[in-house]
Amino acid sequence: MKKYVLLNAPIIILFVISVITSSSSISQQKSQNGINAGVRERLLMDFGWRFAYGHPYDTEKDFNHGVGYFSYLTKTGYGDGPASKSFNDRAWCTINLPHDWAVELPFDSTAGYSHGYKTIGRNFPETSVGWYRKTFLIPKSDIGKRISIEFDGVHRNSIAWVNGFYLGQKHSGYYNFQYDITDYINYGGDNVIAVRVDATMEEGWYYEGAGIYRHVWLNKTVALHVAPYGVFITTKLNDDKATITARATVINQDNNEATFYIDQTILDANGKSVVSGTLKQLNLKAGDKKEYFYTMNVANPKLWSVETPYLHKLVTTIKKSSVVIDCSETTFGIRTVRFDPNKGFSLNGKHLILKGTNNHQDHAGVGTAIPDALQEFRIKRLKEMGSNAYRCSHNPPTPELLDACDRLGMLVLDENRLMGINTEHLDLLKSMIMHDRNHPCIIAWSLGNEEWAIESNILGARITSTMQAFAHRLDSSHCITTAISGGCGNGTSKVLDIMGFNYMRQCNIDEYHEKFPNQPSMLTEETTTRGTRGIYVTDSTKAHMMATDRSSSGHSIEEGFQFCADRSFLAGLFFWTGFDYRGEPHPYGWPQVASQSGIIDLCGFPKDPFYYLKSWWTDTPVLHLLPHWNWNGQESKPINVWAYSNCDEVELFLNSKSLGRKAMPKNGHLEWIVYYEPGTLLARGYKNTKEIITDKVETSGESYSIELISDRSFIKADGEDVSVITVKLNDSKGRFVPTASNEITFSLEGPGKIIGVGNGDPSSHEPDKYFENVSQVRIEKLKGQAVQIKVNYPETGIDFNDLDWKSALSPQGDYNVNAKDTLKTIVIRGIFNISEITNDSEIKLWPKSLGEEQAVYINGHLIVKNIKRNDAVQEYKLDKAILRKGKNVYAIVGSPLVPRYLYDNLNTDPGIIQIFSPSKNWKRRVFNGLAQVIVQSTKMPGKIILTATSEHLLKATLKLQTQTVVLRPALPAE
């Protein structure tokens, strides 16, 4: 039997560089060093998609997908239903990506606990499958290129087609994948991508969202090109010199052998060439791919660090006879990483405690479909707290999060979703490593999290060893860890490069370190001060809880950091969690729908422990008092007052009377018992006996006015950028009202739109989104009868008795009705139900031909006549006066469809009815005085005016300016 042992080396050292986008990142313009990089294209495909709900098992509700005699699995190109290029999706919603349909759904106490009681999953089949379609043009000039569609992430179980051709299926919702569509394309004309997403089954035990929630790209290259994510850069530092090894995997998809050479050029942050080199006279056979190495030296390099995240760029150019045929740009940073079993972690040779947080990937208002600018907003908020490390829990992140960490200087522990050794598991691990391995922010890979079935036994040791060895073959420059919550000293832990402890109470860490002195370690999870922002008295009926540090429950952010700071052998820790997140609503369950483990709430508003960490994680003077001072009815009763600060001493005053001056313990806090009286509680902080900072909490009056505060007043007019706006309630004297709960209504003018609202309340069941209601009404229960030709057809009327008519369709999906007698025609009747008809709704019909020629009636009223079999589907606006609430009758009169060739698939879809209702007013109730609005730009420059109103309050307006920018290359909306 194989013996599992620790690595022999007492110290593990990593030398890593990083990519910000993919190694096949596209330059659409000439680089500043003169290289023409326009030979490959990378086009954003986010705009102008169509979306509708399908169904996991009811084929009629799934647009009759997969019911044809031939399907996409039996014959090439036979995608049916929405997978067919000819499918009419005009009645569907129009959306832009990223898109999370789960965040749009209501809450329900019978829905899944893990996913925050959103109505998705096995008990809610009507909203668990979504279809996406987009029409796009590929010009004839692209003939001869290799063309692929790339998805950064689709949650989950997605199947894709182009022009009816099946591309493939991806089960996991967290990994990048792409499909080569070169040979399926209609060059010079329209093409259709269709994606069916089934989020019925959960992949995690936390809110995951649903849909195409990350970006989609169209990639174009010539046949000989740098393979997707084929650039890999590593760096070694020696005194004042960096040795950079650039690996480039080239693939030849031509039918002939290729002779070429590769230029490698390193640019500084200003685009100036630092060093370059060339590999000449390279040969690659048709269909082959090969990795090529080139080493360059950079004198006195500028290093990437958390304080100065300096980024370089590697330009990889392929030339044939001096002609550039491919060029990819890879943004990276030069730095070294070291994990030491006794000294912890160091970056660029300097000791650094990992001050980290764990985070899921959702935000108030938008769910998992987080705009790029919001990713940066979240990382900036963590940096403001002093955090320098981010653990992706428990899945690989979107590329834009890593880009933000690269730019801002945030270290990342990148985590694989699920452990295993079969092909699918290892392919997913490979995908994560290949896509992310060059980011300077990444310091290690995590194979998994709390795999209780294996982590304490020999199976865990085997699986971990296999995965770790596989990862090292792909990337020997990063170490491997796994987050372990039990079985310390057994199974998985014994074979890891770095031991990851989940919670200090789960294992005797000091004893473990003595037993395994050559293994580096860190706290991959540690408990925070769980609680609700602004709540200081627990109310279990509302699932609102006071901070656990203050309730003596034994869950303490202070205890966790002190434990880590006292042990130099630990590389650092990651608190659970940085931000609150949907799902896992501990400890109450319903009505709680979000976690309360965050140091920051779901909107990004800091909770009190934020300031504890800022006190000891930064050098910025900090002084923060808690609780608030609105305690009507508690006069003369004792209130426990805390101060978080990094001052030497803090003195507390109530209404100008000193309550004592106390010395601040290292990594601690201060407390006073104060007998409540309304007024002002003031703290003064001293450093070296000098006052350097103050903080106060005041008793406020009733809510009087609304204040709007934007994180940025200028945003790009690109249809993607966002401004995150804080809604704050103040009293008549301008004092914040920390107990306010008023409902605020929002309106917006100008080139922008609201895309989400939130307030940080873990028990709020208010909508995150208000949008146009676009519903499709199916025409069903088709019955048919051959009739004599006449002028008027009573058979089309709503009250006609068709009980003795037979179904128009056979169980095989063929027609039951056939009128071979030329003196006869057919009537096919179906019904559709309208639940409500309102004055502002709009109802449209898109009929499809059920006959060689047909007329269409609704409730006996003629809508259109002389529709021929191959006519393009047209839109008809229906007069609501002819419609009824409840049952309506749809009928066609015409000659029956006749097969024109063997195995001709006759259309049996009567069409679709769309009911459009305009969006209701955006609104949100503030929670403990705060709420949030996220405003996104359109592609038009101009002034956005956001207005907030509430009954009996002074309204507020906020102006944002959208600025003209060069748009990143993108496929247009349909």
NORCOR-V707323 format. One record per helix or strand of 2 or more residues. SS is the DSSP state (H for helix, E for strand). FROM is the first residue (numbers start at 1). LEN is the number of residues. If there is no record, write none. Layout:
ss:from:len
SS:FROM:LEN
SS:FROM:LEN
This chain:
ss:from:len
E:11:6
E:41:4
E:49:5
H:81:3
E:93:3
H:102:3
H:125:3
E:129:10
H:140:3
E:146:6
E:158:5
E:165:6
E:177:4
H:182:3
E:189:10
E:216:6
E:224:15
E:241:12
E:258:10
E:273:12
E:289:11
E:312:9
E:323:10
E:335:6
E:344:4
E:350:2
E:354:6
H:372:14
E:389:4
H:399:10
E:411:5
H:423:14
E:442:8
H:458:17
E:479:6
H:491:5
E:498:5
H:504:3
H:509:7
E:520:8
H:557:9
E:570:7
H:609:9
E:623:4
E:638:8
E:649:6
E:657:7
E:670:6
E:680:8
E:690:9
E:705:6
E:714:3
E:722:9
E:743:7
E:752:7
E:773:6
E:780:9
H:794:3
E:806:2
E:824:11
E:842:6
E:851:8
E:861:8
E:876:2
H:880:3
E:886:11
E:911:7
E:922:4
E:930:8
E:942:8
E:956:8
